[in-house]
Every structure is written in C-alpha cells, then in structure tokens.
Amino acid sequence: MFDNVCRFLAENYASDFAEWIFGEPKGLTVLTPTELSLEPIRADSLIMLQSEDVVLHLEFQTIPRDEIPFRMADYRLRVHRKYPNKDMRQVVIYLKKTSSDLVVRFVSQKPHYGGD
C-alpha cells in the first residue's frame, strides 16, 4: 500500500531526503537495485540513491521484522562490492508507530562516515 507513495517521494524529493539525513544538500540520483544483484532483491520499498561520494539506502517498513538487520548488511556488502570507494548511509523509516524492541532510534548531530 505504501510502496508506490514512498518510492515516488524518495525519487522525486531525493534532495530533501538527503538534506534531512545528511544535514546538508547532496545531489542524488537513483541507483537501481538490479545494479547490485547477485541474486534477485526482494524488498518492499528499497530506494537507493547515489552521489559522487555516497550511497543513500532508504528502506521503508510498516512493521518491524527480525530479518531487517541481515537485509541491511546484505545491501551494504552489495554496494561495497560495486562501489568500494563510496560511503553509505542506511536508514529504515518506519511508517507506523511501534514500541518494538527491534526498532532503535539513533540521533546524531554530525554523521560519522568511517575513517578515524
């Protein structure tokens, strides 16, 4: 139900998502998940956006699922194989309120992208 709306928003307002997540404007283009395929990617709402130096992975979910951490790690490894010199930010956006222990909210003022 939410898939098409989320995809539309992420693809048409990529710069707004980037500014919200990175805290600064970034020019992003759509990276099709098929470019990362070792096997078919089966996801509800998977959005991959890229700039010259970073890949942004947005995953929209309605309910928490046990397999999300594994799925996120799998996508991270696929992106690293294809773009080893790009940083990656992964965000799961839950579309319904939840009190599940599977959902953890991280808040930081300045993102850290590896290195030191």
Protein Blocks (a to p, Z undefined) as FASTA:
>chain_A
ZZmmmmmmmmmmmmmmmmmmnopacddddddfklmpmbdcddfbdcddddfkbccddddd
fbdcfklmmmmmmmmmmmmmmmmmbccddddddfbdcfbfkbccdddfbdceehZZ
